[in-house]
């Protein structure tokens, strides 16, 4: 039976998130405001981390019938990790207590923000609370005190929220396995990462650079870019004009550039740096033939990618790029089964073979792209959020 979307047209909804780059919270705001799903939306955003030398600013945007009617900003003064988040927590509560109105639904994207919603519900300012869990691992932080506090807040959020939106089933399983949390299954929903499928500007097949591979994201050792670089000499033997495009920056960038220089791959491996313009970044992705997401497995209790749903993979697929990935994300085998990716180990020979498999035959590449579009359509944000709000405990 098809689930029906409840009537939210007269509702007042609050979304609170910590912000680093575009993610689920911004997509949710777009869904609620562009389609006029609800009467009023308040979006509160806090910086994910305090950045030395930069002013940390939290914001509140209020939308009425899809139009932004109010902007409020506040400078944050907490420079230490703990004080920064404590200040954010109280800023959320203060801003919503100051507004003399009860909100229908509060959506907190992480356990701290969900806990703020629970406090506001106890104070009579919120009717229902959704804990939007976008980040989870049994050992999320190395510091045992910080990790214990993280899981204490997670426990409170899952028990007292009216619904829990999890990025993947592994989040639900891990809470039971590692933390012995038994939650009413009706409260748990799987709300995966999505894309705006019909808004993406894709390149026609004749404009695709058939021998270009791309990585996009934060340059960290555990993202496996170095594994691809080590495989490039093997790929060049089969595809002499092969190019590997690396979009992003991060603490591992220097090491990667030294590796490229040491292997004399300067003409084949291109670093673009961080691309702030999202449309430009999408255009660069769309022109490539394939993409990589070689997450290192490591200790699964610490590997939050294993429990999440990496957004970059959906970005790749949305642009029409088949993905070469390791068996770490929850959807890795599903992507391979759908014919829009290849799951490999961290071995450079396997990486090279997968790249050649995708790129060395235009007929195969075209078929990979066709299956990619068929698979990723189901993850349009409109479908995801329609399903999330349908027939839940919030009715």
KEGURO-446398 format. One line per field, with one value per residue (C-alpha): x, y, z; residue number from 1; residue in three letters. Coordinates in nm, 4 decimals, always signed. Each point is the difference from the previous one (the first is absolute). Example, Ala and Ser with C-alpha at 12.3 -4.5 7.8 and 13.67 -1.06 7.14 Angstrom:
! residues 2
c1 <- +1.2300:+0.1370
c2 <- -0.4500:+0.3440
c3 <- +0.7800:-0.0660
resi <- 1:2
resn <- Ala:Ser
***
This chain:
! residues 395
c1 <- +0.0000:+0.1312:+0.0788:-0.1768:+0.1705:-0.1722:-0.1295:+0.2818:-0.1308:-0.0956:+0.2961:+0.2924:+0.3237:+0.3437:+0.3201:+0.3253:+0.3360:+0.3738:+0.1274:+0.3204:-0.1051:-0.3251:-0.1738:-0.3309:-0.1136:+0.0320:-0.1780:-0.2822:-0.0364:-0.0119:-0.2673:-0.2134:+0.0246:+0.0199:-0.3049:-0.1903:-0.0412:-0.0618:-0.1123:+0.3048:+0.3560:+0.2757:+0.3528:+0.2666:+0.3578:+0.3148:+0.3608:+0.1151:+0.3314:+0.1572:+0.2687:+0.3074:+0.0205:-0.3568:-0.3140:-0.2452:-0.3589:-0.3297:-0.3083:-0.3784:-0.2022:-0.3793:-0.2058:-0.3721:-0.1720:+0.3361:+0.1370:+0.2850:-0.1495:+0.2558:+0.3747:+0.1646:+0.3706:+0.2054:+0.3760:+0.1255:+0.2738:+0.0799:+0.3355:+0.0485:-0.1810:-0.2194:-0.0910:-0.0830:-0.2664:-0.1364:-0.0441:-0.1762:-0.2348:-0.1092:-0.0235:-0.2566:-0.2084:+0.0235:-0.1069:-0.3021:-0.1078:+0.0164:-0.2565:-0.3337:-0.1406:-0.0201:+0.1525:-0.1541:+0.3147:+0.3633:+0.2634:+0.3465:+0.2803:+0.2303:-0.0589:+0.0886:-0.2459:-0.2657:+0.0560:-0.0646:-0.3327:-0.0819:+0.0645:-0.2253:-0.2697:+0.0223:-0.0353:-0.3155:+0.1450:+0.0093:-0.2604:+0.2106:+0.3743:+0.1847:+0.3599:+0.1638:+0.3064:+0.2558:+0.3085:+0.0606:+0.2775:+0.0435:+0.3310:-0.0701:+0.2728:+0.3452:-0.0389:-0.1943:-0.1705:-0.1205:-0.1054:-0.1988:-0.1741:-0.0818:-0.1657:-0.1776:-0.1616:-0.0741:-0.1749:-0.2131:-0.0847:-0.1117:-0.2079:-0.1773:-0.0352:-0.3294:+0.1800:+0.3562:+0.1095:+0.3102:+0.2206:+0.0367:-0.1231:+0.3502:-0.0592:-0.2990:+0.1899:+0.3067:-0.2037:-0.1354:+0.3306:+0.2377:-0.2247:-0.2810:-0.2612:-0.3419:-0.2157:-0.3603:+0.0546:-0.2855:+0.2140:+0.2891:-0.0062:+0.2690:+0.0428:+0.3019:+0.2046:-0.1562:+0.0503:-0.2157:-0.0179:-0.1931:+0.2088:+0.3397:+0.1525:+0.1512:+0.2374:-0.1139:+0.2019:+0.1944:+0.1234:+0.1238:+0.3784:-0.0014:+0.3384:-0.0413:-0.0476:-0.0959:+0.0184:-0.1862:+0.0244:+0.2161:+0.3547:+0.0657:+0.1994:-0.3079:-0.1683:+0.2455:+0.1075:+0.3598:-0.1095:-0.1259:+0.3180:+0.2091:-0.2168:+0.0363:+0.3249:-0.1817:-0.3013:+0.2219:+0.1319:-0.3550:-0.1319:+0.2903:-0.2114:-0.1570:-0.0590:-0.0784:-0.1731:+0.0159:-0.2539:+0.0428:+0.2540:+0.1019:+0.2799:+0.1204:+0.0398:+0.3754:+0.0669:-0.2059:+0.1875:+0.3342:-0.1174:-0.0996:+0.3364:+0.1899:-0.1813:+0.0409:-0.3762:-0.0362:-0.1595:-0.2503:-0.1101:-0.1583:-0.0753:-0.2724:-0.0229:-0.3337:-0.2778:-0.2406:-0.2363:-0.2317:-0.1136:+0.3598:+0.0835:-0.3016:+0.1095:+0.3503:-0.1449:-0.2371:+0.2840:+0.1826:-0.0569:+0.0263:+0.0623:+0.1696:-0.0983:+0.2695:-0.0726:+0.2436:-0.1708:+0.2198:-0.1660:-0.3740:-0.0876:+0.1751:-0.0948:-0.3063:-0.0131:-0.0915:-0.3161:-0.0892:-0.0992:+0.2747:-0.1531:+0.2805:-0.0926:-0.3520:+0.1527:+0.2102:-0.2948:-0.2252:+0.2505:-0.0078:+0.3353:+0.0439:+0.1883:+0.3014:-0.0260:+0.1087:-0.2448:-0.0361:-0.3144:-0.3250:-0.1159:+0.3242:-0.1274:-0.3389:+0.1722:+0.2033:-0.3084:-0.1840:+0.2784:+0.1175:+0.3203:+0.2769:+0.0933:+0.3727:+0.2655:+0.2758:+0.2393:+0.1412:-0.0370:-0.3729:-0.0374:+0.1736:-0.2061:-0.3276:+0.0927:+0.0928:-0.3229:-0.2110:+0.1988:+0.1534:-0.3254:-0.2439:-0.2904:+0.0542:+0.0417:-0.3294:-0.1730:+0.1497:-0.1329:-0.3472:-0.0231:+0.1362:-0.2868:-0.2569:+0.1307:+0.0519:-0.3454:-0.1470:+0.2145:-0.1481:-0.0426:-0.3717:-0.0574:+0.2175:-0.1690:-0.3510:+0.0668:+0.1534:-0.3015:-0.2584:-0.1899:+0.2254:-0.0523:-0.0255:-0.3569
c2 <- +0.0000:+0.3442:+0.2227:+0.3330:+0.3241:+0.1630:+0.3536:+0.2252:+0.3136:+0.1728:-0.1275:+0.1927:-0.1993:+0.0663:-0.1487:+0.0307:-0.1142:+0.0527:+0.1189:-0.0856:-0.0451:-0.0650:-0.3007:-0.1565:+0.2997:+0.2426:-0.2495:-0.0250:+0.3793:+0.0082:-0.2712:+0.1781:+0.3486:-0.0427:-0.2238:+0.1955:-0.3217:+0.1895:+0.3425:+0.0981:-0.1271:+0.1078:-0.1073:+0.0366:-0.0689:-0.0149:-0.0321:-0.3614:+0.0997:+0.3251:+0.1044:+0.1771:+0.3577:+0.0037:+0.1332:-0.2802:+0.1037:-0.1807:+0.0977:-0.0259:+0.0255:+0.0168:-0.0846:+0.0734:-0.1817:-0.0630:+0.3556:+0.0994:+0.2616:+0.0229:-0.0353:-0.0047:-0.0491:-0.0433:+0.0006:-0.3014:+0.0514:-0.3563:-0.0892:-0.3375:-0.3027:-0.0538:+0.3663:+0.0439:-0.2737:+0.1027:+0.3547:-0.1289:-0.2106:+0.2960:+0.2321:-0.2340:-0.0135:+0.3761:+0.0914:-0.2316:+0.0953:+0.3654:-0.0635:-0.0244:-0.2826:-0.3780:-0.1870:-0.3189:-0.1913:+0.0439:-0.1815:-0.0167:-0.1166:-0.1696:-0.1085:+0.3332:+0.1935:-0.2676:+0.0289:+0.3761:-0.0896:-0.2407:+0.2763:+0.2357:-0.2666:-0.0317:+0.3796:-0.0147:+0.1690:-0.3029:-0.2701:-0.2713:-0.0626:-0.1787:-0.1072:+0.0103:-0.2194:+0.0975:-0.1211:-0.3117:-0.2396:-0.2127:+0.1808:+0.3335:+0.1879:-0.1072:+0.1839:-0.2442:+0.2801:+0.1743:-0.3347:-0.0881:+0.3385:-0.0506:-0.3364:+0.1325:+0.2685:-0.2590:-0.2189:+0.2921:+0.1007:-0.3468:-0.0595:+0.3347:+0.1029:-0.0860:-0.1267:-0.0861:+0.0557:-0.2156:+0.0248:-0.3795:-0.3206:-0.0472:+0.2897:-0.1839:-0.3317:+0.1560:+0.1558:-0.3431:-0.1845:+0.2408:+0.2025:-0.2489:+0.2595:-0.1502:+0.2568:-0.0283:-0.0984:+0.2280:+0.2971:-0.0964:+0.1090:-0.0320:+0.3399:-0.0318:+0.2707:+0.1345:+0.2242:+0.2449:-0.2391:+0.2251:+0.3116:-0.1493:+0.1199:-0.3069:-0.0137:-0.1775:-0.3128:+0.1595:+0.2741:-0.2443:-0.0353:-0.3763:-0.0549:+0.2330:-0.1269:+0.2290:+0.0171:+0.2739:+0.0677:+0.0642:-0.1249:-0.2406:-0.3232:-0.2099:+0.1207:-0.2124:+0.2517:-0.1180:-0.3498:+0.1318:+0.2021:-0.3155:-0.1768:+0.2746:-0.1381:-0.3303:+0.1792:+0.2053:-0.3209:-0.0709:+0.3567:+0.2356:+0.3194:-0.0866:+0.2913:-0.0092:+0.3163:+0.0707:+0.2597:+0.1170:+0.0819:-0.1296:-0.0945:-0.2860:+0.2156:+0.0552:-0.3728:-0.0730:+0.2629:-0.1451:-0.3437:+0.1365:+0.1710:-0.3119:-0.2089:+0.2714:+0.0181:+0.3781:-0.0146:-0.2711:+0.1023:+0.3461:+0.1763:+0.2643:+0.1061:+0.0676:+0.1115:+0.2274:+0.0501:-0.3036:+0.0329:+0.0128:-0.3055:-0.1893:+0.0942:-0.1357:-0.3260:-0.0378:+0.0155:-0.2951:-0.3645:-0.1546:+0.0708:-0.1581:-0.0406:-0.2233:+0.0249:-0.1898:-0.2598:+0.0123:-0.0463:-0.0193:+0.1350:+0.3250:+0.0122:+0.2254:-0.0377:-0.3649:+0.1094:+0.3031:+0.0609:+0.2119:+0.2886:+0.0169:-0.3417:+0.1266:+0.3135:-0.2195:-0.2183:+0.3013:+0.1397:-0.3322:-0.1308:-0.3708:-0.0353:-0.2118:-0.0529:-0.2165:-0.2147:+0.2513:+0.2129:-0.1882:+0.0293:-0.1173:-0.3453:+0.1416:+0.2449:-0.2821:-0.2205:+0.2841:+0.0107:+0.3527:-0.0728:-0.2466:-0.1075:-0.0657:-0.0484:+0.2530:-0.1805:+0.2211:-0.2769:-0.0288:+0.3784:+0.0147:-0.2911:+0.1658:+0.3320:-0.1752:-0.2049:+0.3176:+0.2238:-0.2167:-0.0789:+0.2784:-0.2405:-0.1290:+0.3519:+0.1062:-0.3005:+0.0801:+0.3557:-0.1174:-0.2297:+0.2745:+0.2335:-0.2767:-0.0820:+0.3487:+0.1383:-0.1563:+0.2301:+0.3285:+0.2098:+0.0499:-0.3758:-0.0443:+0.2706:-0.0903:-0.3529:+0.1232:+0.2115:-0.2570:-0.2125:+0.0602:+0.0473:+0.3725:-0.0295
c3 <- +0.0000:-0.0934:+0.2974:+0.0022:+0.0927:+0.2993:-0.0459:+0.1229:-0.1711:+0.3276:+0.2003:+0.1470:-0.0323:+0.1504:-0.1460:+0.1952:-0.1293:+0.0250:-0.3388:-0.1841:-0.3631:-0.1788:+0.1560:+0.1079:+0.2066:-0.2911:-0.2269:+0.2535:+0.0122:-0.3804:+0.0000:+0.2618:-0.1501:-0.3787:-0.0210:+0.2666:+0.1992:+0.3226:+0.1200:+0.2070:+0.0141:+0.2357:-0.0925:+0.2681:-0.1061:+0.2106:-0.1259:+0.0243:+0.1585:+0.1227:-0.2511:+0.1451:-0.1249:-0.1336:+0.1647:+0.0747:-0.0793:+0.0617:-0.1993:+0.0068:-0.3212:+0.0148:-0.3070:-0.0392:-0.2864:-0.1636:+0.0238:+0.2306:+0.2348:+0.2809:+0.0444:+0.3393:+0.0698:+0.3144:+0.0494:+0.1928:+0.2572:+0.1068:-0.1592:+0.1649:-0.1425:+0.3095:+0.0539:-0.3682:+0.0064:+0.3395:-0.1286:-0.3149:+0.2143:+0.2130:-0.3027:-0.1574:+0.3189:+0.0587:-0.3543:+0.0074:+0.3518:-0.1003:-0.2739:+0.1762:-0.2110:+0.0244:-0.2952:-0.1354:-0.0976:+0.1059:-0.2110:+0.1558:-0.2308:+0.2550:+0.3577:+0.1641:-0.2151:+0.0526:+0.3756:-0.0255:-0.1620:+0.2828:+0.2577:-0.1979:-0.0068:+0.3796:+0.0188:-0.2123:-0.3111:-0.2304:-0.0685:-0.1673:-0.0312:-0.2804:+0.0584:-0.3451:+0.0540:-0.2653:+0.1850:+0.2105:+0.1041:+0.3149:+0.0628:-0.1643:+0.1914:+0.1156:+0.3311:+0.2241:+0.1946:-0.3165:-0.1486:+0.3158:-0.0099:-0.3701:+0.0725:+0.3103:-0.2173:-0.2684:+0.2588:+0.1210:-0.3562:-0.1138:+0.3140:+0.0194:-0.3658:-0.1670:-0.3112:-0.0976:-0.3583:-0.0613:-0.3091:-0.0150:+0.1702:+0.1428:+0.2402:+0.1468:+0.0162:+0.1651:+0.2812:+0.0865:-0.0425:+0.1756:+0.2316:+0.0694:-0.0945:-0.0634:-0.1782:-0.1187:-0.3674:-0.1045:+0.1039:-0.2267:-0.3630:-0.2649:-0.1676:-0.2324:-0.1677:-0.3155:-0.2994:-0.1936:-0.2939:-0.2360:+0.0732:-0.0823:-0.3279:-0.1646:-0.2940:-0.3175:-0.0705:-0.2878:+0.2378:+0.2665:+0.0306:-0.0347:+0.1703:+0.3006:+0.3558:+0.2885:+0.3777:+0.1847:+0.3717:+0.3030:-0.0574:+0.2868:+0.0083:+0.0742:-0.3242:-0.2024:-0.2680:+0.0413:-0.1024:-0.3335:-0.0601:+0.0509:-0.2594:-0.2633:-0.1572:-0.0609:-0.1515:-0.2329:-0.1573:-0.1247:-0.0321:-0.0864:+0.0138:+0.3388:+0.2400:+0.3729:+0.1267:+0.3755:+0.1172:+0.3589:+0.2634:+0.3413:+0.2364:-0.2236:-0.3126:+0.0438:+0.0330:-0.3122:-0.2027:+0.1131:-0.1101:-0.3435:-0.0378:+0.1082:-0.2636:-0.2690:-0.0553:-0.0192:-0.3469:+0.0945:+0.3515:+0.0333:+0.3298:-0.0360:+0.3644:+0.1689:-0.2388:+0.1894:-0.2955:+0.0159:-0.3624:-0.1206:+0.2090:-0.1408:-0.3527:+0.0646:+0.1328:-0.2939:-0.2522:+0.1576:-0.0887:+0.3443:+0.3674:+0.3017:+0.3658:+0.1477:+0.3701:+0.2207:+0.2192:+0.3098:+0.3384:-0.0696:+0.3446:-0.0960:-0.3671:-0.0177:-0.3817:+0.0610:+0.1851:-0.2144:-0.3614:-0.1615:-0.1915:-0.2536:-0.1406:-0.0743:-0.1571:-0.2282:-0.0975:-0.0517:-0.2509:-0.1862:+0.1221:+0.0755:+0.3285:+0.0932:+0.3758:+0.2894:+0.1959:+0.2834:-0.0610:+0.0744:-0.3621:-0.1692:-0.1026:-0.0990:-0.2372:-0.1538:-0.0361:-0.1766:-0.2593:+0.0766:+0.1882:+0.0776:+0.3531:+0.0424:+0.2660:+0.0737:-0.2361:-0.2793:-0.2586:+0.0722:-0.0163:-0.3379:-0.1359:+0.1086:-0.1633:-0.3243:+0.0171:+0.0096:-0.2345:-0.2705:-0.1790:-0.0908:-0.0403:+0.3558:+0.1343:-0.1570:+0.1581:+0.3417:-0.0270:-0.1038:+0.3035:+0.2241:-0.0945:+0.0484:+0.3475:+0.1422:-0.0967:+0.3132:+0.2154:-0.1118:+0.3141:-0.0677:+0.0099:+0.3089:+0.2084:-0.1204:+0.1236:+0.3277:+0.0923:-0.1151:+0.2514:+0.2949:+0.3723:-0.0672:-0.1270
resi <- 1:2:3:4:5:6:7:8:9:10:11:12:13:14:15:16:17:18:19:20:21:22:23:24:25:26:27:28:29:30:31:32:33:34:35:36:37:38:39:40:41:42:43:44:45:46:47:48:49:50:51:52:53:54:55:56:57:58:59:60:61:62:63:64:65:66:67:68:69:70:71:72:73:74:75:76:77:78:79:80:81:82:83:84:85:86:87:88:89:90:91:92:93:94:95:96:97:98:99:100:101:102:103:104:105:106:107:108:109:110:111:112:113:114:115:116:117:118:119:120:121:122:123:124:125:126:127:128:129:130:131:132:133:134:135:136:137:138:139:140:141:142:143:144:145:146:147:148:149:150:151:152:153:154:155:156:157:158:159:160:161:162:163:164:165:166:167:168:169:170:171:172:173:174:175:176:177:178:179:180:181:182:183:184:185:186:187:188:189:190:191:192:193:194:195:196:197:198:199:200:201:202:203:204:205:206:207:208:209:210:211:212:213:214:215:216:217:218:219:220:221:222:223:224:225:226:227:228:229:230:231:232:233:234:235:236:237:238:239:240:241:242:243:244:245:246:247:248:249:250:251:252:253:254:255:256:257:258:259:260:261:262:263:264:265:266:267:268:269:270:271:272:273:274:275:276:277:278:279:280:281:282:283:284:285:286:287:288:289:290:291:292:293:294:295:296:297:298:299:300:301:302:303:304:305:306:307:308:309:310:311:312:313:314:315:316:317:318:319:320:321:322:323:324:325:326:327:328:329:330:331:332:333:334:335:336:337:338:339:340:341:342:343:344:345:346:347:348:349:350:351:352:353:354:355:356:357:358:359:360:361:362:363:364:365:366:367:368:369:370:371:372:373:374:375:376:377:378:379:380:381:382:383:384:385:386:387:388:389:390:391:392:393:394:395
resn <- Unk:Unk:Unk:Unk:Unk:Unk:Unk:Unk:Unk:Unk:Unk:Unk:Unk:Unk:Unk:Unk:Unk:Unk:Unk:Unk:Unk:Unk:Unk:Unk:Unk:Unk:Unk:Unk:Unk:Unk:Unk:Unk:Unk:Unk:Unk:Unk:Unk:Unk:Unk:Unk:Unk:Unk:Unk:Unk:Unk:Unk:Unk:Unk:Unk:Unk:Unk:Unk:Unk:Unk:Unk:Unk:Unk:Unk:Unk:Unk:Unk:Unk:Unk:Unk:Unk:Unk:Unk:Unk:Unk:Unk:Unk:Unk:Unk:Unk:Unk:Unk:Unk:Unk:Unk:Unk:Unk:Unk:Unk:Unk:Unk:Unk:Unk:Unk:Unk:Unk:Unk:Unk:Unk:Unk:Unk:Unk:Unk:Unk:Unk:Unk:Unk:Unk:Unk:Unk:Unk:Unk:Unk:Unk:Unk:Unk:Unk:Unk:Unk:Unk:Unk:Unk:Unk:Unk:Unk:Unk:Unk:Unk:Unk:Unk:Unk:Unk:Unk:Unk:Unk:Unk:Unk:Unk:Unk:Unk:Unk:Unk:Unk:Unk:Unk:Unk:Unk:Unk:Unk:Unk:Unk:Unk:Unk:Unk:Unk:Unk:Unk:Unk:Unk:Unk:Unk:Unk:Unk:Unk:Unk:Unk:Unk:Unk:Unk:Unk:Unk:Unk:Unk:Unk:Unk:Unk:Unk:Unk:Unk:Unk:Unk:Unk:Unk:Unk:Unk:Unk:Unk:Unk:Unk:Unk:Unk:Unk:Unk:Unk:Unk:Unk:Unk:Unk:Unk:Unk:Unk:Unk:Unk:Unk:Unk:Unk:Unk:Unk:Unk:Unk:Unk:Unk:Unk:Unk:Unk:Unk:Unk:Unk:Unk:Unk:Unk:Unk:Unk:Unk:Unk:Unk:Unk:Unk:Unk:Unk:Unk:Unk:Unk:Unk:Unk:Unk:Unk:Unk:Unk:Unk:Unk:Unk:Unk:Unk:Unk:Unk:Unk:Unk:Unk:Unk:Unk:Unk:Unk:Unk:Unk:Unk:Unk:Unk:Unk:Unk:Unk:Unk:Unk:Unk:Unk:Unk:Unk:Unk:Unk:Unk:Unk:Unk:Unk:Unk:Unk:Unk:Unk:Unk:Unk:Unk:Unk:Unk:Unk:Unk:Unk:Unk:Unk:Unk:Unk:Unk:Unk:Unk:Unk:Unk:Unk:Unk:Unk:Unk:Unk:Unk:Unk:Unk:Unk:Unk:Unk:Unk:Unk:Unk:Unk:Unk:Unk:Unk:Unk:Unk:Unk:Unk:Unk:Unk:Unk:Unk:Unk:Unk:Unk:Unk:Unk:Unk:Unk:Unk:Unk:Unk:Unk:Unk:Unk:Unk:Unk:Unk:Unk:Unk:Unk:Unk:Unk:Unk:Unk:Unk:Unk:Unk:Unk:Unk:Unk:Unk:Unk:Unk:Unk:Unk:Unk:Unk:Unk:Unk:Unk:Unk:Unk:Unk:Unk:Unk:Unk:Unk:Unk:Unk:Unk:Unk:Unk:Unk:Unk:Unk:Unk:Unk:Unk:Unk:Unk:Unk:Unk:Unk:Unk:Unk:Unk:Unk:Unk:Unk:Unk:Unk:Unk:Unk:Unk:Unk:Unk:Unk:Unk:Unk:Unk:Unk:Unk
***
